[in-house]
Structure formats: structure tokens, C-alpha cells
């Protein structure tokens, strides 16, 4: 792979920085000859693999993983009118098999409700079959007509984790929404990405849902990125697809459902929230390489230094670290640049002086240098990585807090959304939302806010003066 050269754009020029960092840090290659489809570099895919390993571990607590087909018959896809209306302009259709026109066109799944729920209607018979909680990690396809951007707005979403649950009552399904939100908070805590949870306006909910709760983060340019959604489906889909169960009294009842998803936008959030002017900065939890060992070769002691570095590598690997020994014939400074660009959390240097002193030098990705006694090096590295992760969390929280500002009128809100998120009072009406959005050139993205960084309160709606409560106004990806 070609080595990057030249200066990286400063992160304050976020859009330019983001586009450059994806190829320089070997996250994704954008040169695939279909718009909106991108190729994971091995390093980028390694980040995805570790992040989704965390996500799978969380889901596996009380969900079972499955896999449904990519192709959905048009006859099934068109059954749920409100759902289809939300996706009809984004669907890719397969109309031919070889040279033969298909009797029934097949949709490439934009999401999988219409693939999964016909099977649920066959699987669920009794209240003893409930709750049913399944998930899958698959690719989905949406014909995006807006400007596409790697990891953020795609025509092929390569890493869509979607969960679909079925319950006996509306209350049990609503409780599952809260369980899902808890899992997502835990996931993003592991990624060191701060989030804001809020309820989407009724006109912005998932097509066919009773309501949608969304998980957002704030990007360096002040725009919000939706990085998770949880949908309370009620019994809309169960009535369409005849998902019923026999209750304890022997009567047939319609089931209640939820669905919730996360995509590779989670990786975009990690890169964007933590990265700096030197490149990607990865939390240890998702770094494909947690520790890189750089031998400092001086004079005649080359073989001795390499031998010491190799022993060190084996110790780290045996202790469970993802470790890489960089024994390439190049200057140490060039190696530092290479691994800093790719976000490796910790660099360990070993040279003749370190061997003589029975020490190593550990340098975190944020530049903190520590000399460690060779005899306790594993414990020392564990401690440094744990502290580094906590520092990432705190830095990210402080940055998000600095991009969220309360606005008491339309003029203030219009100024805030140029570089951040405005918290305003809103009465909840669509009419006032449209007035606010037109005045500030941004969107009402949610109310019923859940974030310890935001003080929620009641007050006069900034559009009509009526009774209002806190809502988020932001420009979005």
C-alpha cells in the first residue's frame, strides 16, 4: 500500500481532515468504481472487528445472532404501506436472473423488517415462544441521492447491526427499548464516545414505528451524527405480517415489537471524536494494535536490541495485548509517524540504553512518556492504557460539552448551530418546529433529552411563546 506523504490538514478543517485521514490511516479506500461503495483497508477493518466484537458480546447477553437473506420479494416488501413509503425512493431492485426477467422483483434489503417478519409469523405460535430477541450483522443497500461520505452516508452499509424483538405486550416492548438504550450507552462508553439520547419528532420517526429514540454524538464541526436508533414498533408490523401468539387463556393475540440498529457510523464517530492533527487516535478497546514496539537500533548492538524487542513482543502477546514489533529498516521517527497516523494507543521503545538500564520507554498516542522497569512492564502497560482510555473519555466529554449551548431565542439559536448544538424550549408542534428550522437553518432533532451534559428544563417555546420543554436543534449528517 502506498505510504502517505505531506502534511495532514488540520482537524479544525474537519471535512478536509476527515477525507484525508481515511486513506492516510488506511481506514477506507474511496476509489471503488461505484458511488457510495467503499473498501475497508485491513487496518480499518481491524477497528471494525474489535468494535463489533464488543457489540456482539453485549448483544449476546440476551439476544441470539442469526442471518436472513439479502433479497426480499416485492410481494413481502410492499405489504407495510407506511414503512415502504419511507424507503421506496432508496430501494435497489433485482429484476433479472441472467437474461430472464423475474416473475417477482427482489429488493436488496434497505433494512430487514420485511425479510424477517414473515418468518417470525411462522416461528411464533405460543406465549411460551416470547420474548424473541434476535440480531444480525449484515450489509444493507440504500440508493442515497444525497452527497455520500465514507462511513457516514453510504449506498452499501457494510456493517449494519439490526436487532428485532417480539413481546407479548406493549409494556414489555417499551421496556425492551430501554434495555436496548442501555446496551448502546455501554457500547459507546467502551468506544469512549459521548452520546446524547433523545426522542425523535413524530414526523422523523422510523416508518411504521410508534416512536423512535435516537443516539447522537456531536462531531468536531458541531454537526450531530446519528449513531444508533431504537424503534418501538407497537403492533403495526405484527398486524401486517400476522405475527400472533396464543396467550395463557388460549386466545390469539397480536405481538408487539421493537427493532434497533447501529452501523459503521460508530467507527466514523471514533475516528472523528478522538482524532487529532497527527491522525487517528484509537481507544485501546478497539485498536487492532494496542502496543507497537519500536527497536532503537544503534551501532553494533542491532541483534541484541532486536532480540530484546522480540522477547518483549512475546510477553505482551502472552499477556493478551494486540502487539506489533516494527522491525522495518527505517528511521525511528518515520515509524513514529506511521503508527501515530494509524492511532496506535501506545508505543514502546527499546534500545541499548534501555537494555543497560533494564527499562523501556512507553509513549502514549497523546504524547505522554513514561520510563518503565523492565521487570514490571506488563503491569505498567496495563496501567498506562487504562489511564489513556479514561483521558480519551474525559477529553471527548469536555469537547462535546463545549459544543452544546442553551439558546433563549431564534437569533441565539441561529448563531449556536453554526458550530454546535442549541438547546431550546419548544412546544412540540410541527408548525413551530418548521418556524424554528427555517429561522436557524437547522433541524429539531429531538426532545425528552437524556444526557448528563444537558440541563433539561421547561420554558416558553422560542417560536410561539407557549409551554415548551428542552429540545435539540442542530445541523446533521
C-alpha positions, 0 to 999 in steps of 0.5 A: 500500500502506498505510504502517505506523504505531506502534511495532514490538514488540520482537524479544525478543517474537519471535512478536509481532515476527515477525507484525508485521514481515511486513506492516510490511516488506511481506514477506507479506500474511496476509489471503488468504481461505484458511488457510495461503495467503499473498501475497508483497508485491513487496518480499518477493518481491524477497528471494525472487528474489535468494535463489533466484537464488543457489540456482539458480546453485549448483544449476546447477553440476551439476544441470539445472532442469526442471518436472513437473506439479502433479497426480499420479494416485492410481494413481502416488501410492499405489504407495510404501506407506511414503512415502504413509503419511507424507503421506496425512493432508496430501494435497489431492485433485482429484476433479472436472473441472467437474461430472464426477467423475474416473475417477482422483483427482489429488493436488496434489503434497505433494512430487514423488517420485511425479510424477517417478519414473515418468518417470525409469523411462522416461528411464533405460535405460543406465549411460551415462544416470547420474548424473541430477541434476535440480531444480525450483522449484515450489509444493507443497500440504500440508493442515497441521492444525497452527497455520500461520505465514507462511513457516514452516508453510504449506498452499501452499509457494510456493517449494519447491526439490526436487532428485532424483538417480539413481546407479548405486550406493549409494556414489555416492548417499551421496556425492551427499548430501554434495555436496548438504550442501555446496551448502546450507552455501554457500547459507546462508553467502551468506544469512549464516545459521548452520546446524547439520547433523545426522542425523535419528532413524530414526523422523523420517526422510523416508518411504521414505528410508534416512536423512535429514540435516537443516539447522537454524538456531536462531531468536531464541526458541531454537526450531530451524527446519528449513531444508533436508533431504537424503534418501538414498533407497537403492533403495526408490523405484527398486524401486517405480517400476522405475527400472533401468539396464543396467550395463557387463556388460549386466545390469539393475540397480536405481538408487539415489537421493537427493532434497533440498529447501529452501523459503521457510523460508530467507527466514523464517530471514533475516528472523528471524536478522538482524532487529532492533527497527527491522525487517528487516535484509537481507544485501546478497546478497539485498536487492532494494535494496542502496543507497537514496539519500536527497536532503537537500533544503534551501532553494533548492538542491532541483534541484541536490541532486536532480540530484546524487542522480540522477547518483549513482543512475546510477553505482551502477546502472552499477556493478551495485548494486540502487539506489533514489533516494527522491525522495518529498516527505517528511521525511528521517527518515520515509524513514529509517524506511521503508527501515530497516523494509524492511532496506535494507543501506545508505543514502546521503545527499546534500545541499548540504553534501555537494555543497560538500564533494564527499562523501556520507554512507553509513549502514549498516542497523546504524547505522554512518556513514561520510563518503565522497569523492565521487570514490571512492564506488563503491569505498567502497560496495563496501567498506562492504557487504562489511564489513556482510555479514561483521558480519551473519555474525559477529553471527548466529554469536555469537547462535546460539552463545549459544543452544546449551548442553551439558546433563549431565542431564534437569533441565539439559536441561529448563531449556536448551530453554526458550530454546535448544538442549541438547546431550546424550549419548544412546544412540540408542534410541527408548525413551530418546529418548521418556524424554528428550522427555517429561522436557524437553518437547522433541524429539531432533532429531538426532545425528552433529552437524556444526557448528563451534559444537558440541563433539561428544563421547561420554558416558553417555546422560542417560536410561539411563546407557549409551554415548551420543554428542552429540545435539540436543534442542530445541523446533521449528517 
